[in-house]
Amino acid sequence: MRNYLEGKAVVVTGAGRGIGRAVAIAAAAEGASVVVADYGGTVDGRNTGLSDPATEVVAEIVAAGGHAVAVAADVSTMAGGRSVVAAAVDSFGRLDGLVCCAGITVMKYMWELEEREWDDVIAVHLKGHFSCAQAAAKVMMPQQSGRLVFIGSGAFAGAPNLPSYATAKAGILGFTWSTANALRWHGITTNCVVPSAATRMSDTIFGEAQLLREEPGPLIRSELASGTDRDPANIAPTVLYLLGDESRGVNGQVYRVQGYEIARLAEFGWDKEITNDGPWDIATIAKRLPRELGPKTTPTPVPWPERPGR
């Protein structure tokens, strides 16, 4: 399907590299005018404030006959979120979609993480989603239409040495559902994509965990991913579908996209329950809880190559 987004204006944050770049290029190829927003810098958030990554993607889109503008904005601030949305309105006269791909991470265990590192990761992911979504909603609500696509991560399940990243990504799920419920009366949908692809971030996470291989396989380096099931381009079609008119009835959903597979996150609920004739006491809980609400009494383990040192 070509020209699926013809006539629409879309903002993509974190669009200078990786999944964001793939989404921006694919959106432009489908006829959208795209704000390529990226603040530059390394995976851990250092050396930011660079416009080169966004500018390079815009040049690639324009060379292919598309329409795009670059913005180097810090979406962890409210001013940054407003600026990327304003770029769409100022440049294209409208805003139809927002994709929040901007993100950083710090590879440390909870007891190693510094306050600034925690704050930076939470700010870029969680506040970055909020700053952009709020600004976008204020444009979309009067027009009674719009599409928001948030980006999660499988790390929300409890990656052991990504505490701030896992927490931020879990928070994005709650923000997705809250926003979906709040904006549905205004013709605006909000959905979340949990992607898995080879990027600079996966190189950092899995490379340091010594899980990457130099040849194609389950986990490969980003420079080898083009044309494989780990290519970030595989994520773009699902995101674009959620930006377009065909997805108007899809709201508040979380989709895992990895390789050539798409899955929907099941409804959250309570597995079992036990009741008592009167107030609970510790002895009764200690006896009944493991037996009747078990056997699961520990976190679901996340595969990791070694136990961390103490």
QUIQUI-V625914 format. One record per residue. RES is the residue in one letter. PHI is phi in degrees with one decimal (* if undefined). OMEGA is omega in whole degrees, -180 to 180 (999 if undefined). BURIAL is + if it has 9 or more other ideal C-beta (glycine too) atoms within 8 Angstrom, else -. Layout:
RES_PHI_OMEGA_BURIAL ; RES_PHI_OMEGA_BURIAL
This chain:
M_*_178_- ; R_-105.2_-179_- ; N_60.3_179_- ; Y_-63.3_-179_+ ; L_-112.4_-178_+ ; E_-55.5_177_- ; G_83.1_-179_- ; K_-99.0_176_+ ; A_-114.4_-173_+ ; V_-131.0_172_+ ; V_-102.9_174_+ ; V_-125.0_176_+ ; T_-88.6_-176_+ ; G_62.2_-171_+ ; A_-90.7_-179_+ ; G_-78.2_-176_+ ; R_-149.9_169_+ ; G_59.9_-176_+ ; I_-65.4_179_+ ; G_-59.9_177_+ ; R_-61.2_-180_+ ; A_-61.5_180_+ ; V_-66.8_-179_+ ; A_-61.9_-179_+ ; I_-65.6_180_+ ; A_-66.9_179_+ ; A_-63.3_178_+ ; A_-64.4_179_+ ; A_-65.4_178_+ ; E_-93.0_172_+ ; G_99.2_-179_+ ; A_-78.1_166_+ ; S_-89.3_-166_+ ; V_-122.2_167_+ ; V_-90.5_178_+ ; V_-92.8_-177_+ ; A_-105.1_178_+ ; D_-157.7_-177_+ ; Y_-100.3_179_+ ; G_69.4_176_+ ; G_95.2_-178_+ ; T_-91.6_-177_- ; V_-61.2_-179_- ; D_-90.0_173_+ ; G_89.1_178_+ ; R_-87.2_176_- ; N_57.2_179_- ; T_-83.3_-180_+ ; G_91.7_-179_- ; L_-96.3_-180_+ ; S_-96.1_-174_+ ; D_-56.5_-178_- ; P_-58.7_180_+ ; A_-66.0_-179_+ ; T_-62.7_-180_+ ; E_-65.8_179_+ ; V_-68.3_177_+ ; V_-59.9_179_+ ; A_-60.5_179_- ; E_-66.6_179_+ ; I_-66.1_-179_+ ; V_-64.2_179_+ ; A_-61.8_179_- ; A_-88.3_178_+ ; G_94.4_-178_- ; G_-94.1_-179_+ ; H_-122.4_-179_- ; A_-160.5_172_+ ; V_-132.3_-178_+ ; A_-104.6_175_+ ; V_-138.0_174_+ ; A_-103.0_-174_+ ; A_-130.6_177_+ ; D_-88.4_-175_+ ; V_-74.7_175_+ ; S_-75.4_174_+ ; T_-114.7_179_+ ; M_-64.9_178_- ; A_-63.7_178_- ; G_-65.0_177_+ ; G_-62.1_179_+ ; R_-65.5_-176_+ ; S_-70.0_-180_+ ; V_-71.1_176_+ ; V_-69.9_179_+ ; A_-61.2_179_+ ; A_-62.2_178_+ ; A_-68.0_-179_+ ; V_-65.5_-179_+ ; D_-68.3_-175_- ; S_-86.4_-172_+ ; F_-120.4_177_+ ; G_77.7_-177_- ; R_-166.3_171_+ ; L_-144.5_-179_+ ; D_-115.4_-177_+ ; G_-150.9_177_+ ; L_-135.8_174_+ ; V_-124.3_-175_+ ; C_-102.0_-180_+ ; C_-102.2_-175_+ ; A_-61.5_179_+ ; G_-169.1_173_+ ; I_-135.1_174_+ ; T_-152.5_176_+ ; V_-129.2_-177_+ ; M_-89.7_176_+ ; K_-149.0_174_+ ; Y_-77.7_-174_+ ; M_-52.9_-177_- ; W_-78.5_179_- ; E_-99.6_-169_- ; L_-70.3_177_+ ; E_-85.9_-178_- ; E_-56.2_-179_- ; R_-63.1_-180_- ; E_-66.7_175_+ ; W_-60.2_-177_+ ; D_-61.3_-177_- ; D_-65.1_-179_+ ; V_-66.9_178_+ ; I_-61.3_-177_+ ; A_-65.7_-177_+ ; V_-65.0_-177_+ ; H_-79.1_-173_+ ; L_-73.2_179_+ ; K_-68.4_177_+ ; G_-63.0_174_+ ; H_-65.6_-177_+ ; F_-64.8_-176_+ ; S_-61.0_-179_+ ; C_-75.3_-177_+ ; A_-66.4_179_+ ; Q_-63.9_179_+ ; A_-62.6_180_+ ; A_-65.8_-179_+ ; A_-61.2_-179_+ ; K_-67.5_174_- ; V_-85.0_-173_+ ; M_-77.1_-176_+ ; M_-59.5_178_+ ; P_-63.7_-180_- ; Q_-87.2_177_- ; Q_58.6_176_- ; S_-164.0_177_- ; G_156.6_-179_+ ; R_-132.4_174_+ ; L_-112.5_177_+ ; V_-125.4_179_+ ; F_-96.1_-177_+ ; I_-117.3_179_+ ; G_-101.0_178_+ ; S_-162.1_175_+ ; G_-63.4_178_+ ; A_-63.1_-179_+ ; F_-60.2_-180_+ ; A_-72.4_174_- ; G_121.6_175_+ ; A_-53.8_-167_+ ; P_-67.9_-178_- ; N_-111.3_174_+ ; L_-132.1_-172_+ ; P_-62.8_-179_+ ; S_-71.9_179_+ ; Y_-66.2_179_+ ; A_-61.8_-180_+ ; T_-66.6_180_+ ; A_-62.4_-178_+ ; K_-69.9_174_+ ; A_-65.8_178_+ ; G_-63.3_180_+ ; I_-64.6_176_+ ; L_-63.8_178_+ ; G_-62.2_179_- ; F_-66.4_177_+ ; T_-59.6_-176_+ ; W_-68.5_179_+ ; S_-62.6_-179_- ; T_-67.1_179_+ ; A_-60.0_180_+ ; N_-70.0_-177_- ; A_-73.0_-172_- ; L_-97.8_-176_+ ; R_-63.4_179_+ ; W_-73.8_-178_- ; H_-109.7_178_+ ; G_73.7_-177_- ; I_-111.0_177_+ ; T_-105.0_178_+ ; T_-133.8_179_+ ; N_-135.8_-177_+ ; C_-127.9_174_+ ; V_-113.3_176_+ ; V_-105.1_-172_+ ; P_-91.4_170_+ ; S_-138.3_-178_+ ; A_-157.4_-180_+ ; A_-86.1_-179_+ ; T_-138.9_174_+ ; R_-57.1_-178_+ ; M_-69.1_178_+ ; S_-66.6_174_+ ; D_-58.4_-179_+ ; T_-67.6_-176_+ ; I_-66.6_-174_+ ; F_-82.3_177_+ ; G_-64.5_179_+ ; E_-69.7_176_- ; A_-85.7_178_- ; Q_58.9_178_- ; L_-108.8_-178_- ; L_-81.9_175_+ ; R_-113.9_-178_- ; E_-81.7_178_- ; E_-111.0_179_- ; P_-53.5_-179_- ; G_-179.0_-178_- ; P_-55.4_177_- ; L_-133.1_-178_+ ; I_-131.0_-180_+ ; R_-68.8_-173_+ ; S_-61.9_-178_+ ; E_-70.8_179_- ; L_-104.4_-168_+ ; A_-83.6_-175_+ ; S_-55.6_179_- ; G_83.4_179_- ; T_-104.0_179_+ ; D_-71.3_178_- ; R_-99.1_179_+ ; D_-68.6_177_+ ; P_-55.8_179_+ ; A_-61.1_179_- ; N_-69.0_-179_+ ; I_-80.6_-170_+ ; A_-58.6_-176_+ ; P_-58.2_178_- ; T_-66.0_178_+ ; V_-62.0_-179_+ ; L_-64.7_176_+ ; Y_-56.5_-178_+ ; L_-71.2_177_+ ; L_-86.4_-171_+ ; G_-98.2_-176_+ ; D_-68.4_-179_- ; E_-64.5_-177_- ; S_-100.3_-174_+ ; R_-58.6_-179_- ; G_-93.8_-178_- ; V_-102.0_-175_- ; N_-150.5_176_+ ; G_69.8_-178_+ ; Q_-105.2_178_+ ; V_-122.1_-178_+ ; Y_-117.0_171_+ ; R_-86.9_179_+ ; V_-123.8_177_+ ; Q_-144.7_-177_- ; G_58.9_-179_- ; Y_-109.7_-178_- ; E_-119.4_173_- ; I_-130.0_178_- ; A_-133.4_178_- ; R_-105.9_177_- ; L_-67.3_-179_+ ; A_-68.2_177_- ; E_-61.6_174_- ; F_-75.3_178_- ; G_-165.7_-179_- ; W_-98.9_-173_- ; D_-67.2_-177_- ; K_-142.0_172_- ; E_-147.8_175_- ; I_-127.1_-180_- ; T_-124.8_180_- ; N_-125.9_-179_- ; D_-69.5_-179_- ; G_-151.1_180_- ; P_-59.3_179_- ; W_-76.1_169_- ; D_-127.7_-174_- ; I_-59.0_-176_- ; A_-61.1_180_- ; T_-67.9_178_+ ; I_-61.8_-178_+ ; A_-61.7_180_- ; K_-81.9_-170_- ; R_-91.2_-173_+ ; L_-60.2_-179_+ ; P_-63.1_-176_+ ; R_-75.7_-172_- ; E_-97.0_176_- ; L_-107.0_176_+ ; G_-83.2_6_- ; P_-81.1_-176_- ; K_-77.4_178_- ; T_-131.3_179_- ; T_-133.3_-180_- ; P_-62.9_173_- ; T_-65.3_-177_- ; P_-68.3_174_- ; V_-99.3_-177_- ; P_-55.1_179_- ; W_-151.1_-168_- ; P_-71.1_-175_- ; E_-154.4_177_- ; R_-79.8_-178_- ; P_-67.6_177_- ; G_-71.5_-179_- ; R_-104.4_999_-
